Amino acid sequence: MTPRIARIIGYVILFASFPFMGAGMCLTDVAGGLLSMALLIVGGGLLAASAVWCLRKVRCPHCNALLPLKLYDIRVCPYCKKSTE
């Protein structure tokens, strides 16, 4: 798997956490806060999974350096100057 695909997967997991976090923040009065807490835990778990995924998988295949996680496309490693494809 290329670092570009791994970064896209990490962003999909990250963006999937936003609705859970938002719903958990809005539903604080429902069922004594249990539903809110459950949604916040799910959202936090997805957020943590995204961070761990990106830190482990978005690396240069040659020098194993962590590549920048910014939204622009990185086709060349900024450290070893080799192609990441």
Secondary structure, 3 states (H helix, E strand, C coil): CCHHHHHHHHHHHHHHHHHHHHHHHHCCCHHHHHHHHHHHHHHHHHHHHHHHHHHHHCECCCCCCECCCCCCCCCECCCCCCECC
